[in-house]
Amino acid sequence: MEDVTVDCSPCYEFWIFGQRWMQSTMAASNTGKALYLYRHVQTRQVLVSLRQNMKNKTLRQYFDETARPLHLRKDHWAPLAVVTGFDTDATAQAAHDALLWRTKERQRTKMTSPKHINMKRRLRVPIEQNQLDESLISLREALEKVTSERAPQNLSVFWEKSSYIGKALKMETMDVMVAKYGKENAEKYSEETAQWPAGVYHHILELKRSRMIENPELRVRRGVEDRVYEEVEEREENEEKKEERE
């Protein structure tokens, strides 16, 4: 009878993959999901991501598609805020979606007002691009939503600047209030403020070269799941570039 040799290397590699995936999943569950807000260093536009490393796909958040660049220049974006401590992926996703929806609604209100439409384009564009104040208020409202509708959260918000904590407490931005109520009536509402929900704690980001997050508690350990995710995103981006060339 002939000896039969069985190659077990694929099985072993699959077992190793499973072990690493479990380790990365356990590490992620210990640190919790995070929400990242980045601001454009020139235009004050804001992008939101569930991962520290943004991809070209994130640019789809641009309200004005005609102004959307083809590729993401990471040196043009600086961390604005990082929220950590979500109990589940679903909670982080809910905060992400609520934040984007609120910011876009504020942008739509601002851009469709008669006063804004009648402005010259050179005056309109900077106002349309500036999403900073809208995003700060929308972030607070998004965290209010997830903390009231889901299990109590212990969330930590790491800020680029401490002044953003107070700016986020405004009920609305002046541009949006002017669009809604007119300039005279907008001033009546400008002093109204809100409060941060219970269970939200504030910290300051430690940044290197104004862009690289250095806080020890925010260091991201890339596991197998992260590498697989990045490979899929890279493949999708390459397919998009190929379609653009064709």
HELIX and SHEET records of a PDB file:
HELIX    1   1 SER A    9  THR A   31  1                                  23    
HELIX    2   2 ASN A   56  GLN A   61  5                                   6    
HELIX    3   3 GLU A   65  ALA A   67  5                                   3    
HELIX    4   4 LYS A   74  HIS A   76  5                                   3    
HELIX    5   5 ASP A   89  MET A  111  1                                  23    
HELIX    6   6 PRO A  114  ILE A  117  1                                   4    
HELIX    7   7 ARG A  121  GLN A  129  1                                   9    
HELIX    8   8 LEU A  132  GLU A  149  1                                  18    
HELIX    9   9 SER A  163  LYS A  167  1                                   5    
HELIX   10  10 MET A  174  TYR A  181  1                                   8    
HELIX   11  11 LYS A  183  TYR A  189  1                                   7    
HELIX   12  12 PRO A  216  LEU A  218  5                                   3    
HELIX   13  13 VAL A  224  ARG A  245  1                                  22    
SHEET    1   A 5 VAL A  46  SER A  49  0                                        
SHEET    2   A 5 LYS A  33  HIS A  40 -1                                        
SHEET    3   A 5 TRP A  77  PHE A  86 -1                                        
SHEET    4   A 5 LEU A 155  TRP A 159 -1                                        
SHEET    5   A 5 VAL A 200  ILE A 204  1                                        
SHEET    1   B 2 LEU A 207  LYS A 208  0                                        
SHEET    2   B 2 MET A 212  ILE A 213 -1                                        
END                                                                             
